[in-house]
Amino acid sequence: MRMTIPVAKVLAALLADPEDPRYGLDLMKLTGLPSGTLYPVLHRLRAAGWLTADWEEIDPVAAGRPARRYYRLTAEGVRAARPALAELRALAPDRGPSNVTPTGAPAW
């Protein structure tokens, strides 16, 4: 997996609570990435086996909104993402975990 800044932002947001599934708009808010950047990253992470994606089972009419697709890191994704982010932070210490936005997303 090529570690770009958008990939790092998405991984950091998902690693903040790996058991908590996140949907697209939630990830856009956490990372500050636009949908045109976020969704290709999510697609790449899924193709690499680092991410699962499942549609929620709701009645869109009753809920008053479309069904959401929830994303969660796989066990392999968690194992691979942690050292990859640590290596990136070691290369750019001024952008480490203490430099985060008010939303909790990395400031990369």
C-alpha positions as CSV (number, residue, x, y, z in Angstrom):
1,M,0.0,0.0,0.0
2,R,1.4,3.4,-1.0
3,M,1.2,5.6,2.0
4,T,0.0,9.0,0.8
5,I,-1.3,11.7,3.1
6,P,-4.9,10.9,2.3
7,V,-4.3,7.2,3.0
8,A,-2.6,8.1,6.3
9,K,-5.6,10.4,7.3
10,V,-8.1,7.6,6.6
11,L,-6.1,5.0,8.4
12,A,-5.5,7.3,11.4
13,A,-9.3,8.0,11.6
14,L,-10.1,4.3,11.4
15,L,-7.4,3.3,13.9
16,A,-8.7,5.8,16.5
17,D,-11.3,3.1,17.3
18,P,-10.8,0.1,15.0
19,E,-14.0,-1.6,16.3
20,D,-16.2,1.3,15.4
21,P,-17.5,1.2,11.9
22,R,-17.4,4.5,10.0
23,Y,-19.5,5.7,7.0
24,G,-18.3,8.0,4.3
25,L,-19.6,11.4,5.5
26,D,-18.3,10.6,9.0
27,L,-14.8,9.9,7.5
28,M,-15.0,13.0,5.4
29,K,-15.6,15.1,8.6
30,L,-12.8,13.3,10.5
31,T,-10.2,13.5,7.8
32,G,-11.2,16.8,6.0
33,L,-11.0,14.9,2.7
34,P,-13.5,15.5,-0.1
35,S,-15.5,12.6,-1.4
36,G,-13.5,12.6,-4.6
37,T,-10.4,11.8,-2.6
38,L,-11.9,9.7,0.2
39,Y,-13.7,7.1,-1.9
40,P,-10.7,6.1,-4.1
41,V,-8.7,5.7,-0.9
42,L,-11.4,3.5,0.6
43,H,-11.5,1.4,-2.6
44,R,-7.7,0.9,-2.6
45,L,-7.8,-0.1,1.1
46,R,-10.6,-2.7,0.3
47,A,-8.6,-4.0,-2.7
48,A,-5.6,-4.5,-0.5
49,G,-7.7,-6.4,2.1
50,W,-7.2,-3.8,4.8
51,L,-10.8,-2.7,4.9
52,T,-14.3,-4.2,4.9
53,A,-17.4,-2.4,3.7
54,D,-21.0,-3.4,4.6
55,W,-24.3,-1.7,3.8
56,E,-26.5,-1.1,6.8
57,E,-29.8,-2.8,6.7
58,I,-32.5,-0.1,7.0
59,D,-35.6,1.0,5.2
60,P,-34.5,4.2,3.6
61,V,-38.1,5.5,3.5
62,A,-38.6,4.9,7.2
63,A,-35.2,6.2,8.1
64,G,-35.6,9.3,5.9
65,R,-32.2,8.8,4.4
66,P,-30.3,6.4,2.2
67,A,-28.6,3.4,3.6
68,R,-25.0,4.0,4.7
69,R,-22.0,1.9,3.8
70,Y,-19.9,1.3,6.9
71,Y,-16.1,0.7,6.7
72,R,-14.0,-1.0,9.2
73,L,-10.3,-2.1,9.2
74,T,-9.7,-5.8,8.9
75,A,-7.3,-7.5,11.4
76,E,-4.8,-7.5,8.6
77,G,-5.5,-3.8,8.0
78,V,-4.9,-3.0,11.7
79,R,-1.7,-5.0,11.8
80,A,-0.3,-3.3,8.6
81,A,-1.6,0.3,9.3
82,R,-0.1,0.7,12.8
83,P,3.5,0.3,11.7
84,A,3.0,2.1,8.4
85,L,1.6,5.2,10.3
86,A,4.4,4.9,12.9
87,E,7.0,4.9,10.1
88,L,5.4,7.9,8.5
89,R,5.3,9.8,11.8
90,A,9.0,9.0,12.4
91,L,9.8,10.6,9.0
92,A,7.7,13.7,9.8
93,P,7.8,14.1,13.6
94,D,6.3,17.5,13.5
95,R,3.1,15.9,12.1
96,G,2.8,13.3,14.8
97,P,-0.2,12.4,17.0
98,S,0.0,15.5,19.1
99,N,-0.7,17.6,16.0
100,V,-4.3,16.8,15.4
101,T,-7.3,18.9,14.4
102,P,-10.1,19.6,16.9
103,T,-12.2,16.8,15.3
104,G,-9.4,14.3,16.3
105,A,-8.3,13.8,12.7
106,P,-4.6,14.0,11.9
107,A,-3.5,17.4,10.7
108,W,-1.6,16.0,7.7
